[in-house]
Amino acid sequence: MQYRPNIKLQPNVENNVFELLNQQAGFDPLTPGVALRIQNKAGVPIFVHETDGPTSSFDGGEGIYYTGWTTDTDENAPGVKITFKGTSEITVGVKVL
């Protein structure tokens, strides 16, 4: 398992986790097919969607409702996106499993 630096997410949009991770300098690029552990480090609920297409709704997917809570994505997920509603960016933690 490898911890990655926290990623910053924008509100009211689909945040592509793999794209954000691949912008981090000094790390090997990741492609879908890698399982991730996502940790909510914000004070708002976030929603993890395992898709490479558009999300069905901003509050669909796997909900992580509280700070410190985590969820693991499936290693066969075609992509991972996170959505949340709010007015400012937030931070989430990511570990490559």
Order of alpha helices (4+ residues) and beta strands (2+ residues): beta-beta-alpha-beta-beta-beta-beta-beta-beta
